Amino acid sequence: MEKTVSGARVHKPTPASTWLLVLCWLVYTCSLLGKVNYSANITQVEDFFGVTHQSAGLVTSFYFFAYGAG
């Protein structure tokens, strides 16, 4: 059913579009939490895996590029 608001048509959201919005929000939230948690624990990751700070920082760079592409 369409309604008009100031001459523009407004469509009622379908269940599929609602689920898509929720799914996108969930993926974004999980990605953000992963990035924040990794950045907070980067020194422990370096010590545990024995990698350099530059190597461990690549993960943060990939988060940046994935965010930009997304």
N, C-alpha and C positions, 0 to 999 in steps of 0.2 A: 504494500500500500504506500502510495506516495503522498507526501504533504508538501506544501510550499511554504517557504519562509523567505520573505523579502524577494519573491519571484524565483528563488532557487529551489530545485527539487531536492528533497531529503528522503533517502532510502532507509528503510528499517534494516538494521544489521541482521544478517543471516547467522544461524548457529555456526556455520563453517567459518565465517569471517571472525566471529568471536573467539573460536578455538585457535585460529591462526594468530590473532592478536595475543592471546594468553601464551601460546607456544613461543612466539617471538620474545615476549617479555621474560619468560622463564629462561630461555637460552641466553639472552643478554645479561640477566641477573647472575646466572651461574658463571658466565665468562668474567664478569666484573669481580665476583667474589674470588675466582681463581687467580686473577691478576693481582688483586690486593693481598691475598694470602701468600702468594708466591713472593711478592716484593717484601713482605714482612719477614719471611723466613729464608731469604736468599743466602744468608751466611751459614745457616744450618745445612742447606743444600750443598753449598760449596764444601763444607767440612765432611759431610757424609759421603759424597760422591768423589771427592778429591779433584774437583775441577777449579779452574781459575775464575776470577771475578768476571773476566771478559766472556768466557764461555757460558757462565750462568746468566749473564746479562742478555745473551741472545734470545732467551725465552721471552724476556720482557719486550725485546724488539719485535718478536713475532706477534705478541699480543697487540702491539701498536699497529703493525701492518694489517692484521686481521680485523682490527677495529676500523681502520681506514677503508678497507675493502668492503666491510659489511654493511 
